[in-house]
Amino acid sequence: MFKKRDRPKGWEFACCSRCNQGTRGADAVAQFFAKMEPIQREDWKLPDLLSLKSTLELEAPGVIDEVFGARRKRILLNQRGILHNAEAFRADGPLTKKYLDIFSAKIAMAAFCNFVQRPIEPNGVIFTEWYLNGGLSQNAYEEITKILPMFAQLEQGKKISGDQFYARYNTDSRRIVAALISFHSSLHINIVATDGEEFVGPLAERLDQAHEQRPTANLTTPGLPELETAETPIPSIAS
């Protein structure tokens, strides 16, 4: 996920081998979309994207065909008054969603462990919603971050993650965490994770309603039941 794999330490957490080994495809898909920019600003990202292709074909079969096989349209992007030719495509197929849901849940568990200083309990609930580079407007970002006053990034001595990874968050430091986590300003993940008994029931009900109305939202548990179907390619492509 980081330039030259130079990642500051932080946000590591223990997990079972099933989750550790079974989420490689999700990691690869998240890296791919995080490094994809509407207008490439950093030279190192394009070679990384090209080298990720073989990893995606091995660890997340079907995703590349699902994304780039769908209908695309030519658009003009305005950057500081200069128009650039580009292609827009929809990354909303079932395989893409499944892998990004899994990655988002992992990030939610890491955020909970980092800010609460313990792992989330198995009976907890995790809500996630992800946005790609064209999916989170400035207005939506500002509305979400109004209730997320705190800021975090990875720091190791003088090394910081900067815009490669940062989080806006809020927490009671005991049982619940809400955060908006950004990778390279191209992959954003909105999360709520809790194992407080007073939160789980009402929150699950509210978030389940949001899940029905928002296509990239997902409601899950720390056991990651999505792993059971992530390895089965689904050939259909959402329009």
MARVEXVEX-373985 format. One record per residue: residue number from 1; x, y, z of N, C-alpha, C in turn. Coordinates in steps of 0.02 Angstrom, whole numbers, plus 50000, padded with zeros to 5 digits. Example, Ala and Ser with C-alpha at 12.3 -4.5 7.8 and 13.67 -1.06 7.14 Angstrom:
<lumdos>
+-----+-------+-------+-------+-------+-------+-------+-------+-------+-------+
|   k |    nx |    ny |    nz |   cax |   cay |   caz |    cx |    cy |    cz |
+-----+-------+-------+-------+-------+-------+-------+-------+-------+-------+
|   1 | 50660 | 49716 | 50390 | 50615 | 49775 | 50390 | 50660 | 49835 | 50390 |
|   2 | 50642 | 49888 | 50354 | 50684 | 49947 | 50357 | 50645 | 50002 | 50394 |
+-----+-------+-------+-------+-------+-------+-------+-------+-------+-------+
</lumdos>
This chain:
<lumdos>
+-----+-------+-------+-------+-------+-------+-------+-------+-------+-------+
|   k |    nx |    ny |    nz |   cax |   cay |   caz |    cx |    cy |    cz |
+-----+-------+-------+-------+-------+-------+-------+-------+-------+-------+
|   1 | 50041 | 49940 | 50000 | 50000 | 50000 | 50000 | 50043 | 50063 | 50000 |
|   2 | 50106 | 50058 | 50024 | 50148 | 50116 | 50032 | 50204 | 50118 | 49981 |
|   3 | 50227 | 50178 | 49966 | 50281 | 50188 | 49918 | 50343 | 50149 | 49939 |
|   4 | 50369 | 50108 | 49893 | 50427 | 50066 | 49904 | 50418 | 50020 | 49965 |
|   5 | 50355 | 50005 | 49981 | 50338 | 49963 | 50039 | 50367 | 49990 | 50104 |
|   6 | 50378 | 50055 | 50106 | 50408 | 50088 | 50165 | 50351 | 50112 | 50209 |
|   7 | 50328 | 50069 | 50252 | 50270 | 50082 | 50294 | 50290 | 50096 | 50366 |
|   8 | 50272 | 50155 | 50393 | 50284 | 50166 | 50465 | 50245 | 50114 | 50506 |
|   9 | 50273 | 50095 | 50562 | 50239 | 50046 | 50605 | 50177 | 50075 | 50637 |
|  10 | 50130 | 50031 | 50655 | 50069 | 50052 | 50688 | 50008 | 50017 | 50660 |
|  11 | 49956 | 50012 | 50700 | 49892 | 49983 | 50681 | 49896 | 49907 | 50669 |
|  12 | 49951 | 49874 | 50688 | 49952 | 49802 | 50682 | 49907 | 49772 | 50736 |
|  13 | 49877 | 49714 | 50721 | 49838 | 49680 | 50772 | 49838 | 49605 | 50758 |
|  14 | 49831 | 49566 | 50809 | 49833 | 49493 | 50802 | 49767 | 49467 | 50773 |
|  15 | 49772 | 49415 | 50731 | 49712 | 49384 | 50703 | 49727 | 49310 | 50690 |
|  16 | 49675 | 49272 | 50677 | 49684 | 49201 | 50664 | 49713 | 49191 | 50593 |
|  17 | 49739 | 49132 | 50580 | 49770 | 49118 | 50516 | 49719 | 49121 | 50459 |
|  18 | 49656 | 49103 | 50473 | 49604 | 49106 | 50422 | 49597 | 49177 | 50395 |
|  19 | 49595 | 49226 | 50440 | 49588 | 49295 | 50418 | 49653 | 49321 | 50387 |
|  20 | 49709 | 49302 | 50416 | 49773 | 49326 | 50392 | 49788 | 49302 | 50321 |
|  21 | 49776 | 49237 | 50309 | 49791 | 49208 | 50244 | 49734 | 49219 | 50194 |
|  22 | 49673 | 49225 | 50220 | 49615 | 49227 | 50176 | 49597 | 49296 | 50150 |
|  23 | 49635 | 49347 | 50169 | 49617 | 49415 | 50148 | 49670 | 49445 | 50101 |
|  24 | 49712 | 49403 | 50072 | 49763 | 49430 | 50026 | 49730 | 49461 | 49964 |
|  25 | 49678 | 49430 | 49939 | 49643 | 49458 | 49882 | 49613 | 49526 | 49897 |
|  26 | 49585 | 49533 | 49957 | 49557 | 49598 | 49978 | 49611 | 49651 | 49983 |
|  27 | 49669 | 49632 | 50009 | 49725 | 49679 | 50014 | 49747 | 49702 | 49944 |
|  28 | 49751 | 49656 | 49897 | 49773 | 49673 | 49829 | 49723 | 49720 | 49795 |
|  29 | 49659 | 49706 | 49803 | 49607 | 49747 | 49772 | 49609 | 49818 | 49802 |
|  30 | 49617 | 49822 | 49868 | 49620 | 49888 | 49900 | 49681 | 49927 | 49877 |
|  31 | 49739 | 49894 | 49871 | 49799 | 49928 | 49846 | 49787 | 49956 | 49776 |
|  32 | 49756 | 49915 | 49734 | 49744 | 49934 | 49665 | 49703 | 49998 | 49660 |
|  33 | 49648 | 50001 | 49696 | 49605 | 50060 | 49691 | 49633 | 50120 | 49729 |
|  34 | 49671 | 50107 | 49782 | 49700 | 50163 | 49820 | 49752 | 50200 | 49778 |
|  35 | 49788 | 50164 | 49735 | 49842 | 50194 | 49696 | 49817 | 50221 | 49628 |
|  36 | 49754 | 50209 | 49612 | 49727 | 50232 | 49548 | 49700 | 50303 | 49557 |
|  37 | 49731 | 50350 | 49522 | 49710 | 50420 | 49526 | 49678 | 50443 | 49461 |
|  38 | 49630 | 50489 | 49465 | 49600 | 50515 | 49403 | 49652 | 50545 | 49357 |
|  39 | 49699 | 50582 | 49386 | 49756 | 50609 | 49349 | 49818 | 50589 | 49388 |
|  40 | 49861 | 50549 | 49356 | 49919 | 50522 | 49392 | 49966 | 50578 | 49411 |
|  41 | 49977 | 50585 | 49476 | 50020 | 50639 | 49501 | 50088 | 50616 | 49523 |
|  42 | 50094 | 50551 | 49538 | 50157 | 50525 | 49563 | 50180 | 50467 | 49519 |
|  43 | 50242 | 50472 | 49493 | 50266 | 50424 | 49444 | 50270 | 50352 | 49469 |
|  44 | 50279 | 50343 | 49534 | 50289 | 50275 | 49560 | 50225 | 50234 | 49561 |
|  45 | 50167 | 50265 | 49558 | 50105 | 50228 | 49565 | 50088 | 50186 | 49503 |
|  46 | 50101 | 50212 | 49444 | 50083 | 50175 | 49383 | 50121 | 50109 | 49378 |
|  47 | 50188 | 50106 | 49389 | 50221 | 50040 | 49389 | 50193 | 49993 | 49442 |
|  48 | 50174 | 50020 | 49500 | 50144 | 49978 | 49552 | 50078 | 49949 | 49528 |
|  49 | 50038 | 49989 | 49495 | 49973 | 49965 | 49469 | 49983 | 49909 | 49418 |
|  50 | 50032 | 49918 | 49374 | 50045 | 49867 | 49323 | 50069 | 49802 | 49354 |
|  51 | 50112 | 49808 | 49405 | 50138 | 49747 | 49438 | 50085 | 49713 | 49479 |
|  52 | 50033 | 49749 | 49499 | 49979 | 49720 | 49539 | 49934 | 49675 | 49497 |
|  53 | 49937 | 49682 | 49431 | 49891 | 49644 | 49388 | 49897 | 49569 | 49399 |
|  54 | 49958 | 49543 | 49400 | 49968 | 49471 | 49410 | 49945 | 49449 | 49480 |
|  55 | 49957 | 49492 | 49530 | 49935 | 49477 | 49598 | 49859 | 49473 | 49601 |
|  56 | 49826 | 49520 | 49568 | 49752 | 49519 | 49567 | 49726 | 49457 | 49532 |
|  57 | 49756 | 49438 | 49477 | 49733 | 49378 | 49441 | 49741 | 49315 | 49483 |
|  58 | 49793 | 49314 | 49526 | 49804 | 49256 | 49568 | 49762 | 49257 | 49632 |
|  59 | 49760 | 49314 | 49666 | 49728 | 49318 | 49732 | 49655 | 49340 | 49730 |
|  60 | 49636 | 49376 | 49676 | 49567 | 49400 | 49670 | 49543 | 49389 | 49599 |
|  61 | 49538 | 49326 | 49578 | 49520 | 49312 | 49508 | 49451 | 49340 | 49490 |
|  62 | 49448 | 49370 | 49431 | 49386 | 49396 | 49406 | 49376 | 49471 | 49416 |
|  63 | 49414 | 49501 | 49462 | 49404 | 49572 | 49477 | 49422 | 49617 | 49417 |
|  64 | 49480 | 49604 | 49386 | 49501 | 49645 | 49330 | 49450 | 49642 | 49273 |
|  65 | 49427 | 49582 | 49256 | 49377 | 49575 | 49203 | 49311 | 49609 | 49223 |
|  66 | 49294 | 49604 | 49286 | 49232 | 49634 | 49309 | 49234 | 49710 | 49303 |
|  67 | 49290 | 49740 | 49322 | 49296 | 49813 | 49322 | 49305 | 49840 | 49251 |
|  68 | 49354 | 49813 | 49214 | 49370 | 49841 | 49149 | 49329 | 49811 | 49093 |
|  69 | 49291 | 49759 | 49108 | 49246 | 49732 | 49057 | 49180 | 49767 | 49055 |
|  70 | 49166 | 49807 | 49107 | 49103 | 49844 | 49109 | 49106 | 49904 | 49062 |
|  71 | 49047 | 49934 | 49051 | 49044 | 49992 | 49007 | 49083 | 50051 | 49037 |
|  72 | 49121 | 50084 | 48994 | 49158 | 50144 | 49015 | 49137 | 50202 | 48970 |
|  73 | 49149 | 50262 | 48993 | 49135 | 50320 | 48951 | 49192 | 50370 | 48956 |
|  74 | 49202 | 50405 | 48902 | 49254 | 50456 | 48900 | 49228 | 50520 | 48933 |
|  75 | 49271 | 50551 | 48974 | 49252 | 50613 | 49008 | 49310 | 50661 | 49004 |
|  76 | 49296 | 50724 | 49022 | 49348 | 50775 | 49029 | 49354 | 50793 | 49102 |
|  77 | 49414 | 50789 | 49130 | 49427 | 50808 | 49199 | 49458 | 50877 | 49201 |
|  78 | 49432 | 50919 | 49244 | 49457 | 50987 | 49252 | 49505 | 50989 | 49311 |
|  79 | 49568 | 51003 | 49298 | 49617 | 51011 | 49352 | 49649 | 51079 | 49345 |
|  80 | 49630 | 51124 | 49392 | 49657 | 51192 | 49392 | 49647 | 51227 | 49325 |
|  81 | 49588 | 51217 | 49297 | 49571 | 51251 | 49234 | 49594 | 51216 | 49172 |
|  82 | 49631 | 51161 | 49178 | 49654 | 51124 | 49120 | 49613 | 51060 | 49113 |
|  83 | 49587 | 51048 | 49053 | 49546 | 50989 | 49041 | 49590 | 50931 | 49019 |
|  84 | 49577 | 50872 | 49049 | 49615 | 50811 | 49033 | 49567 | 50757 | 49009 |
|  85 | 49585 | 50722 | 48956 | 49546 | 50665 | 48933 | 49552 | 50608 | 48983 |
|  86 | 49497 | 50575 | 48998 | 49498 | 50519 | 49045 | 49441 | 50472 | 49029 |
|  87 | 49442 | 50413 | 49061 | 49388 | 50366 | 49055 | 49359 | 50353 | 49125 |
|  88 | 49294 | 50352 | 49129 | 49260 | 50338 | 49192 | 49230 | 50268 | 49188 |
|  89 | 49238 | 50229 | 49242 | 49207 | 50164 | 49245 | 49179 | 50153 | 49315 |
|  90 | 49131 | 50107 | 49319 | 49098 | 50093 | 49383 | 49128 | 50031 | 49414 |
|  91 | 49153 | 50038 | 49475 | 49182 | 49981 | 49510 | 49132 | 49956 | 49562 |
|  92 | 49074 | 49934 | 49538 | 49021 | 49914 | 49584 | 48998 | 49842 | 49572 |
|  93 | 49040 | 49802 | 49540 | 49023 | 49731 | 49530 | 49026 | 49692 | 49595 |
|  94 | 48996 | 49634 | 49598 | 48992 | 49595 | 49660 | 49060 | 49572 | 49687 |
|  95 | 49107 | 49555 | 49643 | 49172 | 49534 | 49667 | 49211 | 49592 | 49697 |
|  96 | 49211 | 49648 | 49662 | 49245 | 49708 | 49688 | 49217 | 49727 | 49755 |
|  97 | 49151 | 49729 | 49761 | 49120 | 49747 | 49825 | 49139 | 49698 | 49880 |
|  98 | 49139 | 49634 | 49864 | 49154 | 49584 | 49915 | 49224 | 49594 | 49944 |
|  99 | 49273 | 49603 | 49899 | 49342 | 49611 | 49922 | 49352 | 49677 | 49960 |
| 100 | 49322 | 49731 | 49936 | 49330 | 49794 | 49972 | 49292 | 49794 | 50038 |
| 101 | 49237 | 49758 | 50042 | 49202 | 49750 | 50106 | 49247 | 49715 | 50157 |
| 102 | 49282 | 49663 | 50135 | 49326 | 49626 | 50180 | 49384 | 49670 | 50203 |
| 103 | 49415 | 49705 | 50156 | 49470 | 49749 | 50175 | 49446 | 49803 | 50224 |
| 104 | 49387 | 49831 | 50211 | 49360 | 49883 | 50254 | 49348 | 49857 | 50325 |
| 105 | 49323 | 49796 | 50331 | 49311 | 49766 | 50397 | 49377 | 49756 | 50434 |
| 106 | 49430 | 49735 | 50398 | 49496 | 49729 | 50429 | 49520 | 49796 | 50456 |
| 107 | 49511 | 49849 | 50417 | 49532 | 49915 | 50438 | 49492 | 49938 | 50499 |
| 108 | 49427 | 49921 | 50500 | 49385 | 49938 | 50558 | 49410 | 49904 | 50621 |
| 109 | 49429 | 49839 | 50615 | 49455 | 49804 | 50674 | 49522 | 49832 | 50696 |
| 110 | 49564 | 49853 | 50647 | 49628 | 49884 | 50664 | 49617 | 49951 | 50699 |
| 111 | 49569 | 49990 | 50675 | 49554 | 50054 | 50706 | 49530 | 50045 | 50778 |
| 112 | 49485 | 49996 | 50788 | 49460 | 49983 | 50855 | 49517 | 49963 | 50901 |
| 113 | 49560 | 49918 | 50879 | 49615 | 49895 | 50920 | 49664 | 49952 | 50935 |
| 114 | 49674 | 49996 | 50887 | 49722 | 50051 | 50897 | 49695 | 50104 | 50945 |
| 115 | 49631 | 50122 | 50937 | 49604 | 50177 | 50977 | 49576 | 50155 | 51044 |
| 116 | 49554 | 50092 | 51049 | 49527 | 50066 | 51112 | 49580 | 50027 | 51151 |
| 117 | 49634 | 50008 | 51116 | 49690 | 49972 | 51146 | 49672 | 49901 | 51167 |
| 118 | 49627 | 49870 | 51130 | 49612 | 49799 | 51139 | 49575 | 49775 | 51077 |
| 119 | 49574 | 49710 | 51063 | 49536 | 49685 | 51005 | 49461 | 49692 | 51016 |
| 120 | 49424 | 49700 | 50963 | 49351 | 49699 | 50967 | 49328 | 49629 | 50983 |
| 121 | 49277 | 49623 | 51025 | 49251 | 49557 | 51045 | 49214 | 49524 | 50987 |
| 122 | 49212 | 49457 | 50986 | 49178 | 49421 | 50931 | 49104 | 49438 | 50923 |
| 123 | 49072 | 49460 | 50977 | 49000 | 49477 | 50973 | 48989 | 49549 | 50952 |
| 124 | 49042 | 49584 | 50930 | 49035 | 49653 | 50909 | 49003 | 49659 | 50840 |
| 125 | 48994 | 49721 | 50819 | 48965 | 49735 | 50754 | 49008 | 49787 | 50718 |
| 126 | 49015 | 49779 | 50652 | 49057 | 49824 | 50613 | 49017 | 49849 | 50553 |
| 127 | 49012 | 49914 | 50547 | 48982 | 49945 | 50488 | 49037 | 49977 | 50447 |
| 128 | 49037 | 49966 | 50381 | 49086 | 49998 | 50337 | 49051 | 50025 | 50275 |
| 129 | 49080 | 50076 | 50247 | 49057 | 50103 | 50183 | 49118 | 50132 | 50149 |
| 130 | 49134 | 50108 | 50088 | 49194 | 50132 | 50054 | 49176 | 50175 | 49994 |
| 131 | 49223 | 50220 | 49978 | 49215 | 50266 | 49922 | 49281 | 50265 | 49882 |
| 132 | 49275 | 50265 | 49816 | 49334 | 50271 | 49773 | 49343 | 50344 | 49754 |
| 133 | 49394 | 50359 | 49713 | 49414 | 50428 | 49705 | 49358 | 50475 | 49681 |
| 134 | 49311 | 50449 | 49642 | 49256 | 50492 | 49619 | 49193 | 50486 | 49661 |
| 135 | 49195 | 50449 | 49715 | 49134 | 50434 | 49751 | 49121 | 50473 | 49814 |
| 136 | 49170 | 50511 | 49838 | 49162 | 50549 | 49900 | 49169 | 50623 | 49884 |
| 137 | 49114 | 50659 | 49884 | 49117 | 50730 | 49868 | 49145 | 50769 | 49928 |
| 138 | 49167 | 50829 | 49914 | 49193 | 50872 | 49968 | 49139 | 50886 | 50020 |
| 139 | 49077 | 50897 | 49997 | 49022 | 50910 | 50045 | 49010 | 50850 | 50090 |
| 140 | 49011 | 50789 | 50061 | 49000 | 50729 | 50101 | 49058 | 50720 | 50150 |
| 141 | 49119 | 50732 | 50127 | 49178 | 50726 | 50171 | 49171 | 50773 | 50231 |
| 142 | 49150 | 50835 | 50219 | 49144 | 50884 | 50272 | 49088 | 50864 | 50321 |
| 143 | 49033 | 50838 | 50295 | 48978 | 50817 | 50338 | 48999 | 50759 | 50384 |
| 144 | 49036 | 50711 | 50356 | 49058 | 50654 | 50396 | 49108 | 50676 | 50449 |
| 145 | 49155 | 50718 | 50431 | 49209 | 50736 | 50477 | 49187 | 50786 | 50531 |
| 146 | 49127 | 50814 | 50525 | 49102 | 50858 | 50577 | 49099 | 50823 | 50645 |
| 147 | 49084 | 50758 | 50644 | 49079 | 50721 | 50707 | 49142 | 50679 | 50720 |
| 148 | 49195 | 50691 | 50681 | 49257 | 50654 | 50689 | 49314 | 50705 | 50699 |
| 149 | 49320 | 50734 | 50759 | 49366 | 50790 | 50768 | 49440 | 50771 | 50774 |
| 150 | 49455 | 50707 | 50788 | 49524 | 50688 | 50801 | 49558 | 50662 | 50738 |
| 151 | 49624 | 50670 | 50735 | 49663 | 50652 | 50676 | 49718 | 50603 | 50696 |
| 152 | 49730 | 50554 | 50652 | 49784 | 50506 | 50665 | 49816 | 50486 | 50599 |
| 153 | 49881 | 50469 | 50603 | 49916 | 50441 | 50546 | 49969 | 50394 | 50575 |
| 154 | 50006 | 50360 | 50533 | 50060 | 50318 | 50557 | 50123 | 50360 | 50566 |
| 155 | 50155 | 50352 | 50624 | 50215 | 50389 | 50640 | 50267 | 50342 | 50670 |
| 156 | 50327 | 50345 | 50643 | 50382 | 50304 | 50668 | 50445 | 50347 | 50665 |
| 157 | 50462 | 50378 | 50721 | 50516 | 50427 | 50720 | 50497 | 50486 | 50676 |
| 158 | 50540 | 50502 | 50628 | 50526 | 50557 | 50582 | 50484 | 50534 | 50522 |
| 159 | 50473 | 50470 | 50517 | 50434 | 50443 | 50461 | 50359 | 50447 | 50476 |
| 160 | 50321 | 50477 | 50431 | 50249 | 50481 | 50439 | 50215 | 50456 | 50375 |
| 161 | 50153 | 50434 | 50382 | 50117 | 50408 | 50323 | 50090 | 50464 | 50279 |
| 162 | 50080 | 50524 | 50306 | 50056 | 50580 | 50266 | 49991 | 50564 | 50230 |
| 163 | 49985 | 50584 | 50166 | 49922 | 50572 | 50131 | 49917 | 50501 | 50104 |
| 164 | 49968 | 50458 | 50118 | 49962 | 50387 | 50100 | 49912 | 50352 | 50146 |
| 165 | 49907 | 50377 | 50209 | 49861 | 50347 | 50257 | 49849 | 50396 | 50314 |
| 166 | 49785 | 50411 | 50326 | 49768 | 50451 | 50384 | 49695 | 50438 | 50403 |
| 167 | 49677 | 50458 | 50464 | 49610 | 50445 | 50488 | 49584 | 50506 | 50526 |
| 168 | 49520 | 50521 | 50515 | 49482 | 50565 | 50559 | 49437 | 50520 | 50600 |
| 169 | 49434 | 50530 | 50666 | 49399 | 50481 | 50707 | 49370 | 50511 | 50770 |
| 170 | 49327 | 50472 | 50803 | 49300 | 50487 | 50868 | 49290 | 50421 | 50905 |
| 171 | 49298 | 50422 | 50971 | 49291 | 50360 | 51010 | 49280 | 50377 | 51083 |
| 172 | 49248 | 50331 | 51119 | 49244 | 50338 | 51192 | 49302 | 50303 | 51226 |
| 173 | 49348 | 50275 | 51186 | 49409 | 50241 | 51210 | 49394 | 50178 | 51249 |
| 174 | 49332 | 50153 | 51246 | 49314 | 50093 | 51283 | 49277 | 50041 | 51241 |
| 175 | 49226 | 50064 | 51202 | 49182 | 50016 | 51170 | 49161 | 50033 | 51099 |
| 176 | 49176 | 50093 | 51075 | 49151 | 50112 | 51009 | 49201 | 50159 | 50975 |
| 177 | 49208 | 50149 | 50909 | 49251 | 50192 | 50868 | 49214 | 50208 | 50804 |
| 178 | 49216 | 50271 | 50784 | 49193 | 50292 | 50718 | 49250 | 50327 | 50683 |
| 179 | 49260 | 50315 | 50619 | 49317 | 50345 | 50584 | 49305 | 50349 | 50510 |
| 180 | 49338 | 50397 | 50479 | 49344 | 50400 | 50406 | 49418 | 50393 | 50390 |
| 181 | 49436 | 50339 | 50357 | 49506 | 50321 | 50345 | 49521 | 50327 | 50271 |
| 182 | 49575 | 50361 | 50254 | 49591 | 50375 | 50184 | 49659 | 50347 | 50165 |
| 183 | 49662 | 50316 | 50106 | 49724 | 50291 | 50076 | 49737 | 50329 | 50012 |
| 184 | 49791 | 50367 | 50009 | 49811 | 50402 | 49948 | 49757 | 50447 | 49920 |
| 185 | 49710 | 50468 | 49961 | 49655 | 50512 | 49938 | 49614 | 50480 | 49882 |
| 186 | 49621 | 50414 | 49872 | 49583 | 50381 | 49819 | 49538 | 50325 | 49845 |
| 187 | 49552 | 50300 | 49905 | 49509 | 50250 | 49937 | 49493 | 50276 | 50007 |
| 188 | 49429 | 50287 | 50019 | 49406 | 50312 | 50084 | 49359 | 50261 | 50115 |
| 189 | 49366 | 50248 | 50179 | 49325 | 50198 | 50213 | 49295 | 50229 | 50276 |
| 190 | 49229 | 50231 | 50277 | 49192 | 50256 | 50336 | 49174 | 50196 | 50379 |
| 191 | 49193 | 50196 | 50443 | 49181 | 50138 | 50485 | 49149 | 50157 | 50552 |
| 192 | 49110 | 50111 | 50579 | 49089 | 50112 | 50649 | 49099 | 50042 | 50675 |
| 193 | 49136 | 50035 | 50730 | 49149 | 49969 | 50760 | 49135 | 49973 | 50834 |
| 194 | 49096 | 49925 | 50860 | 49080 | 49926 | 50931 | 49066 | 49856 | 50956 |
| 195 | 49081 | 49844 | 51020 | 49060 | 49783 | 51053 | 49025 | 49799 | 51120 |
| 196 | 49006 | 49862 | 51129 | 48968 | 49881 | 51188 | 48897 | 49857 | 51184 |
| 197 | 48873 | 49822 | 51235 | 48806 | 49793 | 51233 | 48752 | 49846 | 51220 |
| 198 | 48762 | 49906 | 51248 | 48712 | 49958 | 51239 | 48712 | 49987 | 51169 |
| 199 | 48765 | 49974 | 51131 | 48770 | 50001 | 51063 | 48751 | 49950 | 51009 |
| 200 | 48769 | 49887 | 51021 | 48766 | 49837 | 50967 | 48695 | 49831 | 50938 |
| 201 | 48644 | 49822 | 50979 | 48576 | 49813 | 50954 | 48551 | 49873 | 50915 |
| 202 | 48546 | 49932 | 50947 | 48520 | 49991 | 50912 | 48562 | 50010 | 50852 |
| 203 | 48628 | 50004 | 50858 | 48671 | 50023 | 50802 | 48662 | 49976 | 50743 |
| 204 | 48659 | 49911 | 50758 | 48649 | 49862 | 50704 | 48584 | 49875 | 50667 |
| 205 | 48532 | 49894 | 50703 | 48467 | 49908 | 50672 | 48472 | 49970 | 50627 |
| 206 | 48502 | 50023 | 50652 | 48509 | 50084 | 50612 | 48553 | 50073 | 50551 |
| 207 | 48610 | 50039 | 50562 | 48657 | 50029 | 50507 | 48631 | 49980 | 50455 |
| 208 | 48589 | 49933 | 50478 | 48559 | 49887 | 50430 | 48512 | 49924 | 50383 |
| 209 | 48478 | 49975 | 50408 | 48435 | 50016 | 50365 | 48478 | 50054 | 50315 |
| 210 | 48534 | 50082 | 50337 | 48579 | 50118 | 50292 | 48608 | 50071 | 50240 |
| 211 | 48622 | 50010 | 50260 | 48651 | 49960 | 50215 | 48605 | 49948 | 50155 |
| 212 | 48540 | 49948 | 50167 | 48492 | 49934 | 50114 | 48491 | 49991 | 50062 |
| 213 | 48508 | 50051 | 50083 | 48501 | 50109 | 50039 | 48567 | 50130 | 50007 |
| 214 | 48624 | 50104 | 50030 | 48689 | 50129 | 50007 | 48729 | 50070 | 49980 |
| 215 | 48746 | 50072 | 49915 | 48772 | 50012 | 49881 | 48839 | 49987 | 49905 |
| 216 | 48882 | 50030 | 49934 | 48947 | 50006 | 49957 | 48950 | 49996 | 50033 |
| 217 | 48893 | 50002 | 50066 | 48890 | 49992 | 50138 | 48888 | 49917 | 50154 |
| 218 | 48913 | 49899 | 50212 | 48913 | 49829 | 50233 | 48909 | 49825 | 50309 |
| 219 | 48871 | 49778 | 50333 | 48864 | 49766 | 50405 | 48889 | 49695 | 50418 |
| 220 | 48938 | 49688 | 50462 | 48968 | 49623 | 50473 | 48990 | 49614 | 50545 |
| 221 | 49025 | 49560 | 50559 | 49050 | 49545 | 50626 | 49124 | 49530 | 50622 |
| 222 | 49160 | 49529 | 50678 | 49232 | 49516 | 50677 | 49251 | 49448 | 50648 |
| 223 | 49204 | 49402 | 50641 | 49220 | 49337 | 50612 | 49228 | 49337 | 50537 |
| 224 | 49212 | 49394 | 50504 | 49217 | 49402 | 50432 | 49183 | 49345 | 50393 |
| 225 | 49117 | 49338 | 50399 | 49082 | 49286 | 50361 | 49090 | 49294 | 50286 |
| 226 | 49108 | 49354 | 50262 | 49118 | 49365 | 50190 | 49173 | 49322 | 50161 |
| 227 | 49219 | 49299 | 50203 | 49274 | 49257 | 50178 | 49249 | 49191 | 50148 |
| 228 | 49191 | 49168 | 50170 | 49166 | 49104 | 50146 | 49148 | 49105 | 50072 |
| 229 | 49133 | 49165 | 50045 | 49113 | 49170 | 49975 | 49162 | 49210 | 49933 |
| 230 | 49213 | 49238 | 49964 | 49259 | 49282 | 49927 | 49300 | 49245 | 49875 |
| 231 | 49309 | 49180 | 49884 | 49351 | 49143 | 49838 | 49314 | 49120 | 49776 |
| 232 | 49248 | 49128 | 49774 | 49208 | 49104 | 49718 | 49194 | 49160 | 49669 |
| 233 | 49225 | 49161 | 49610 | 49212 | 49215 | 49562 | 49138 | 49217 | 49541 |
| 234 | 49112 | 49278 | 49535 | 49043 | 49287 | 49513 | 49048 | 49321 | 49445 |
| 235 | 49025 | 49290 | 49391 | 49037 | 49315 | 49324 | 48997 | 49377 | 49305 |
| 236 | 48939 | 49389 | 49337 | 48897 | 49444 | 49316 | 48928 | 49511 | 49336 |
| 237 | 48913 | 49563 | 49296 | 48941 | 49630 | 49308 | 48883 | 49678 | 49320 |
| 238 | 48887 | 49714 | 49375 | 48834 | 49761 | 49391 | 48840 | 49821 | 49345 |
| 239 | 48784 | 49848 | 49324 | 48785 | 49906 | 49279 | 48779 | 49969 | 49319 |
+-----+-------+-------+-------+-------+-------+-------+-------+-------+-------+
</lumdos>
